[in-house]
Structure formats: structure tokens, C-alpha cells
Amino acid sequence: MTSTVNDIVKQATQGSVAAIIQVLNEKLADSGVRTRAIFADGVLQILCEAATAEQLEPSELIGQIRQTLEAIAPRNIRRVNINSRIVREQQLLWLDEINRDPESQLLWSQEITLNKPNLLRHMLNEWNQHAALQKPNLPTRTAVQLRERHQFWRGLVGGASASLLLLLGGWALYSWLGAPKRQALTPSPVNSPSSSPEPAPIQSLPTPASPVSKQDDFAIAVRLAQQASQEGLTAQSQAQWLELAARWQRASDLMAGVPAEDDRYKTAQDRVLAYHKNKELALEKANQQQTANQPTASESSPTETAPDILPIDTATPNP
């Protein structure tokens, strides 16, 4: 995991637009903002999308993007144009749409110029990246392992609570049924009427509330995978491959959210890895398109062709 993160940061420092998008999306994940980017005419065009306008507040968002980009210092990128709008689906050529009608497409747009990193800071970043690569990759807990451990402890606590309730209920029932017998064996004083206390009614335990219905993450992920597989047959530009990479990542995240008690849990875990692999293949295609569009001073070597998108079984299992 650490090696993968270091590779992405290194690619972003070298100017890879796909890696820059991944770094920005990780930094802005808590604020609910997703980014897309295209390098055109010497300017890095960034599109920020969110569900509400409050999440796209320019005073905070511009500062976060500037800080992140200046920290990684992408090569040959100084001018950055930040665009923002409410999130929209299935719009691959977003830059053409914005240039054609910016007033109706955007909430706001701001161009910034990144400060040049000083030599000392650049050498420190290189040293940190080299030191991180030398560290052994320690096993980390995945989200699935943490969820399984949480479910184990929740089931253990729930079982102990149920056992305690059953013991209390049995003790109350035993006390109620056995009280008259003990009173009958005890002699009552003469000329003083004895009255046995009425047994208290046993209160019924509250029935657990039925779980609130949630959206079917499995079905949504399958639909996204079907759309991405279909559009991958005709995708050609860098923007289209970046859009497909984002869609495969979204489908993988939804599959990872399928609970363990779901009958389709094992299938969902297999598709998490398959969708993640398809995202990586789409990013490779996007990198190839960027490399093909940038002229090089030295002799160009033949570019490798990224493997095709993995076939995905689009049939949805019975719930």
C-alpha cells in the first residue's frame, strides 16, 4: 500500500495528470469534492464537482488545491485554472462544454499560478520519497478486515446481552411462580389475616426495530460497470479514459460497501478487485493519450499499448 501511494505521488511530481487527479481526490475526499483534470495549451484545467454549492466554497477549495499542487510540484505545470460546478453524470467532453457556454456550466472559475519550489524543499521531497521506498511494506488492515472485526465484536456483545436478558427473565418467572409456594409453607399468625402480594406482571421485552432500508450498492455498481464497459469500446480521448477510470473506482467502492450478511458478498469482493484493475487500465490509457499529445525533444520510443478492460459479468445475482 505504501509503495503504491509513493508511486502515485512520484508520477504526479513528474506531471502525470491521472496521478494528480488521484492525489487531489484523496485530499478532498472528506469535503465531498471530486475532481477531473486535462492539460491543454500549457494550462492544467481542473474541474471540481460536488452535490451542493457550499462544498465548493472558493476561499477554502482554492487554498487546498494550491497547497496540494505546490507540495507535489508537478513538472512543467505552473498555470492552473480551477472550475467548479454542481456534479453532473455522463459528460465526458466537459472542457468543450465549459468553453462553449461557461456562464451556464460553472459556478465560478479561478486561474492561479503555482509558486516555484525552492531547491532545498525539492531535495527534501526527493529524499523522503527515496526513504519511503526503502521501508518494508508492513501489512495493513483492509476495510473488509476492519468491518469483519467490528461485526465479530458486535455479534459477541449482542449474544452476551441476549443471554443476560434471558437469565433475568427466567429468574423473574421463577420468583413469580415460586413465591406462593413459599408463603403457603410459612405459618401465618392467628387472628391476623395474611394477604399474599400480587405478583408483578412481567414486562415484555421491546422488539428490535426493523433495519432501515438502504440503497442496493451491488445493483448500482453493476449498472455503473455495464455503462463503463460499453463506453470503453468507443473511448479515444484522454478525458474519456479519465471519466471511465472514475466510474470504475465508484463501482469498486460500491461493491466494497456490500455487507457481509448479503448473499452476494463473495461475488462483490471478487468484483472489487476486478473493477479496481479496470480503473488502473483506464488510467494507463489516459497516460498514453497524454504522452501521445505532448511533443518530445528526444527521439520518441514506441509506446506500449495498455491491455484491454477486463470483461465483467453484468448479470446481477439473485439477492
C-alpha positions as CSV (number, residue, x, y, z in Angstrom):
1,M,0.0,0.0,0.0
2,T,2.8,2.4,0.9
3,S,4.7,1.6,-2.3
4,T,1.5,2.3,-4.4
5,V,1.0,5.7,-2.7
6,N,4.6,6.6,-3.3
7,D,4.4,5.6,-7.0
8,I,1.3,7.8,-7.5
9,V,3.0,10.8,-5.8
10,K,6.1,10.2,-7.9
11,Q,4.0,10.1,-11.1
12,A,2.2,13.3,-10.1
13,T,5.6,15.0,-9.5
14,Q,6.6,14.0,-13.0
15,G,3.5,15.7,-14.4
16,S,1.1,12.8,-14.8
17,V,-2.5,14.2,-15.0
18,A,-4.0,10.9,-13.9
19,A,-1.8,10.8,-10.8
20,I,-2.6,14.4,-10.0
21,I,-6.3,13.6,-10.1
22,Q,-5.8,10.7,-7.7
23,V,-3.9,12.8,-5.2
24,L,-6.4,15.7,-5.3
25,N,-9.4,13.3,-4.9
26,E,-7.7,11.8,-1.8
27,K,-7.1,15.2,-0.3
28,L,-10.6,16.4,-1.0
29,A,-12.5,13.2,-0.1
30,D,-13.6,14.4,3.3
31,S,-15.2,17.6,1.8
32,G,-17.2,15.5,-0.8
33,V,-15.5,17.1,-3.8
34,R,-14.4,15.1,-6.8
35,T,-12.0,16.4,-9.5
36,R,-11.2,15.9,-13.1
37,A,-8.3,17.4,-15.0
38,I,-7.0,18.0,-18.5
39,F,-3.7,19.6,-19.5
40,A,-4.4,21.8,-22.5
41,D,-2.4,24.7,-24.1
42,G,0.1,24.8,-21.2
43,V,-2.7,25.2,-18.5
44,L,-3.9,22.4,-16.2
45,Q,-7.7,22.6,-16.3
46,I,-9.2,21.2,-13.1
47,L,-13.0,20.6,-12.7
48,C,-14.3,20.4,-9.2
49,E,-17.8,18.9,-8.7
50,A,-19.9,18.4,-5.5
51,A,-23.5,17.9,-4.6
52,T,-24.0,21.4,-3.1
53,A,-22.6,24.9,-3.7
54,E,-21.5,25.1,-0.1
55,Q,-19.0,22.3,-0.6
56,L,-17.4,24.3,-3.4
57,E,-16.6,27.5,-1.4
58,P,-13.8,29.1,-3.4
59,S,-11.9,30.6,-0.4
60,E,-11.2,27.1,1.1
61,L,-11.2,25.0,-2.1
62,I,-8.6,27.1,-4.0
63,G,-6.3,27.1,-1.0
64,Q,-6.5,23.3,-0.6
65,I,-5.7,22.7,-4.3
66,R,-2.9,25.3,-4.3
67,Q,-1.3,23.7,-1.2
68,T,-1.6,20.2,-2.6
69,L,-0.1,21.0,-6.0
70,E,2.7,23.1,-4.6
71,A,3.5,20.2,-2.3
72,I,4.0,17.7,-5.1
73,A,5.4,20.4,-7.5
74,P,4.3,18.7,-10.8
75,R,6.9,19.1,-13.6
76,N,6.2,21.7,-16.4
77,I,2.9,22.8,-14.7
78,R,2.7,26.4,-13.4
79,R,-0.7,27.7,-14.6
80,V,-3.8,26.1,-13.1
81,N,-7.4,27.0,-13.9
82,I,-9.9,25.8,-11.3
83,N,-13.5,25.4,-12.5
84,S,-16.4,24.4,-10.2
85,R,-20.0,23.2,-10.8
86,I,-22.7,21.0,-9.3
87,V,-22.0,17.4,-10.1
88,R,-23.3,16.0,-13.4
89,E,-23.3,12.5,-14.8
90,Q,-22.2,11.2,-18.2
91,Q,-20.5,14.3,-19.6
92,L,-17.1,13.2,-21.0
93,L,-16.2,16.3,-23.0
94,W,-16.7,18.7,-20.1
95,L,-14.0,21.1,-21.2
96,D,-15.6,21.7,-24.5
97,E,-19.0,22.2,-22.8
98,I,-17.4,24.8,-20.5
99,N,-15.7,26.7,-23.2
100,R,-18.8,26.7,-25.3
101,D,-21.1,28.1,-22.5
102,P,-19.2,28.9,-19.3
103,E,-22.0,31.1,-17.8
104,S,-24.5,28.2,-17.6
105,Q,-22.0,25.5,-16.9
106,L,-19.9,26.8,-14.0
107,L,-20.5,28.3,-10.5
108,W,-17.1,30.1,-10.6
109,S,-13.7,29.8,-12.3
110,Q,-10.3,31.0,-11.0
111,E,-6.8,30.8,-12.6
112,I,-3.8,30.5,-10.2
113,T,0.0,30.3,-10.7
114,L,1.9,27.9,-8.7
115,N,5.0,29.1,-6.8
116,K,8.3,27.5,-7.8
117,P,9.5,25.1,-5.2
118,N,12.9,26.1,-3.7
119,L,15.8,23.8,-4.3
120,L,16.1,22.7,-0.6
121,R,12.5,21.7,-0.4
122,H,12.7,19.8,-3.7
123,M,15.7,17.9,-2.5
124,L,13.9,17.1,0.8
125,N,10.9,15.7,-1.1
126,E,13.2,13.5,-3.2
127,W,14.9,12.2,-0.1
128,N,11.6,11.5,1.6
129,Q,10.3,9.6,-1.4
130,H,13.5,7.5,-1.6
131,A,13.4,6.8,2.2
132,A,9.8,5.7,1.9
133,L,10.7,3.3,-0.9
134,Q,13.3,1.7,1.3
135,K,10.9,0.9,4.2
136,P,9.4,-2.6,4.2
137,N,5.8,-2.8,3.3
138,L,4.1,-3.8,6.5
139,P,0.7,-5.5,6.3
140,T,-2.2,-3.1,6.8
141,R,-5.7,-3.8,7.7
142,T,-8.1,-3.5,4.8
143,A,-11.6,-2.1,5.1
144,V,-13.0,-5.6,4.8
145,Q,-10.9,-6.9,7.7
146,L,-11.9,-4.0,9.9
147,R,-15.6,-4.4,9.1
148,E,-15.4,-8.2,9.8
149,R,-13.7,-7.5,13.2
150,H,-16.4,-4.9,14.0
151,Q,-19.1,-7.4,13.1
152,F,-17.5,-10.1,15.3
153,W,-17.4,-7.8,18.4
154,R,-20.9,-6.6,17.7
155,G,-22.2,-10.1,17.5
156,L,-20.3,-11.1,20.7
157,V,-21.8,-8.2,22.6
158,G,-25.2,-8.9,21.2
159,G,-25.1,-12.5,22.2
160,A,-24.0,-11.7,25.7
161,S,-26.8,-9.1,26.1
162,A,-29.4,-11.6,24.9
163,S,-28.1,-14.3,27.3
164,L,-28.3,-11.8,30.2
165,L,-31.8,-10.8,29.3
166,L,-32.9,-14.5,29.2
167,L,-31.3,-15.1,32.6
168,L,-33.1,-12.1,34.1
169,G,-36.4,-13.2,32.5
170,G,-36.0,-16.7,33.8
171,W,-35.2,-15.5,37.3
172,A,-38.2,-13.2,37.3
173,L,-40.5,-16.0,36.2
174,Y,-39.1,-18.4,38.8
175,S,-39.6,-15.8,41.5
176,W,-43.2,-15.2,40.5
177,L,-44.1,-18.9,40.3
178,G,-42.3,-19.9,43.4
179,A,-43.5,-17.1,45.7
180,P,-47.0,-18.6,46.6
181,K,-45.5,-22.0,47.5
182,R,-43.0,-20.4,49.9
183,Q,-45.8,-18.3,51.5
184,A,-48.0,-21.4,51.9
185,L,-45.3,-23.2,54.0
186,T,-44.9,-20.2,56.3
187,P,-47.5,-20.2,59.2
188,S,-49.5,-17.0,59.5
189,P,-50.2,-15.6,63.0
190,V,-53.7,-16.3,64.5
191,N,-56.4,-13.5,64.2
192,S,-54.3,-11.7,61.6
193,P,-55.4,-12.2,58.0
194,S,-52.5,-12.7,55.7
195,S,-52.5,-11.4,52.3
196,S,-50.1,-12.5,49.7
197,P,-48.7,-9.8,47.5
198,E,-49.9,-9.8,43.9
199,P,-47.2,-10.9,41.5
200,A,-45.9,-8.1,39.3
201,P,-46.7,-8.6,35.7
202,I,-43.7,-9.5,33.5
203,Q,-43.0,-6.7,31.1
204,S,-42.5,-7.9,27.5
205,L,-39.1,-7.0,26.0
206,P,-39.2,-4.4,23.3
207,T,-38.9,-5.9,19.8
208,P,-35.9,-4.6,17.9
209,A,-36.8,-2.1,15.2
210,S,-36.6,-3.3,11.7
211,P,-33.5,-2.2,9.9
212,V,-33.9,0.9,7.7
213,S,-33.8,0.0,4.1
214,K,-30.7,1.1,2.3
215,Q,-29.9,1.5,-1.4
216,D,-28.7,-1.6,-3.2
217,D,-25.0,-0.8,-3.7
218,F,-24.5,-4.1,-5.6
219,A,-27.1,-3.3,-8.2
220,I,-25.8,0.3,-8.6
221,A,-22.2,-0.9,-9.0
222,V,-23.3,-3.4,-11.7
223,R,-25.1,-0.7,-13.6
224,L,-22.0,1.6,-13.5
225,A,-19.8,-1.3,-14.6
226,Q,-22.2,-2.0,-17.6
227,Q,-22.0,1.6,-18.7
228,A,-18.2,1.8,-18.3
229,S,-17.7,-1.5,-20.3
230,Q,-20.0,-0.2,-23.1
231,E,-18.3,3.2,-23.3
232,G,-14.9,1.7,-23.1
233,L,-15.5,0.2,-26.6
234,T,-15.6,3.7,-28.1
235,A,-13.4,5.8,-25.8
236,Q,-10.5,7.5,-27.5
237,S,-9.5,10.8,-25.8
238,Q,-7.7,11.3,-22.5
239,A,-10.8,12.9,-21.0
240,Q,-13.0,9.9,-21.9
241,W,-10.5,7.4,-20.3
242,L,-10.2,9.6,-17.1
243,E,-14.0,9.6,-16.9
244,L,-14.1,5.8,-17.3
245,A,-11.4,5.4,-14.5
246,A,-13.5,7.5,-12.2
247,R,-16.6,5.3,-12.9
248,W,-14.7,2.1,-12.3
249,Q,-13.5,3.5,-9.0
250,R,-17.0,4.4,-8.0
251,A,-18.3,0.9,-8.9
252,S,-15.4,-0.7,-6.9
253,D,-16.3,1.5,-3.8
254,L,-19.9,0.5,-4.0
255,M,-19.0,-3.2,-4.2
256,A,-16.8,-2.8,-1.2
257,G,-19.8,-1.5,0.8
258,V,-21.9,-4.6,0.3
259,P,-22.4,-6.0,3.9
260,A,-21.0,-9.4,4.8
261,E,-24.5,-10.8,5.6
262,D,-25.6,-10.2,2.0
263,D,-25.8,-13.4,-0.1
264,R,-23.9,-11.6,-2.8
265,Y,-21.0,-10.6,-0.5
266,K,-18.4,-13.1,-2.0
267,T,-19.3,-12.0,-5.6
268,A,-19.0,-8.4,-4.5
269,Q,-15.5,-8.9,-3.1
270,D,-14.3,-10.5,-6.3
271,R,-15.7,-7.6,-8.3
272,V,-13.9,-5.1,-6.1
273,L,-10.6,-6.3,-7.4
274,A,-11.8,-6.6,-11.0
275,Y,-13.2,-3.1,-11.0
276,H,-10.1,-1.7,-9.4
277,K,-8.0,-3.4,-12.1
278,N,-10.2,-1.8,-14.8
279,K,-9.6,1.6,-13.3
280,E,-5.9,1.1,-13.4
281,L,-6.1,0.1,-17.1
282,A,-8.2,3.2,-17.9
283,L,-5.6,5.4,-16.2
284,E,-2.9,3.7,-18.3
285,K,-4.9,4.6,-21.4
286,A,-5.2,8.2,-20.2
287,N,-1.4,8.4,-19.6
288,Q,-0.8,7.1,-23.1
289,Q,-3.1,9.7,-24.6
290,Q,-1.3,12.5,-22.7
291,T,2.1,11.2,-23.8
292,A,1.0,11.0,-27.4
293,N,-0.3,14.6,-27.3
294,Q,3.0,16.1,-25.8
295,P,5.9,16.7,-28.3
296,T,9.3,15.4,-27.0
297,A,12.7,16.8,-27.8
298,S,14.4,13.5,-27.9
299,E,13.7,10.5,-30.2
300,S,10.3,9.0,-29.4
301,S,10.2,5.4,-28.5
302,P,7.2,3.2,-29.4
303,T,4.5,3.4,-26.8
304,E,3.2,0.3,-25.2
305,T,-0.4,-0.4,-25.6
306,A,-2.3,-0.9,-22.3
307,P,-4.3,-4.1,-22.0
308,D,-7.9,-4.1,-22.7
309,I,-10.5,-3.6,-20.0
310,L,-11.3,-6.9,-18.2
311,P,-14.6,-8.4,-19.1
312,I,-17.2,-8.0,-16.3
313,D,-20.1,-10.4,-15.8
314,T,-23.0,-8.0,-16.0
315,A,-25.6,-10.5,-14.7
316,T,-26.9,-9.5,-11.3
317,P,-27.1,-12.4,-8.8
318,N,-30.3,-13.1,-7.0
319,P,-30.4,-11.2,-3.7
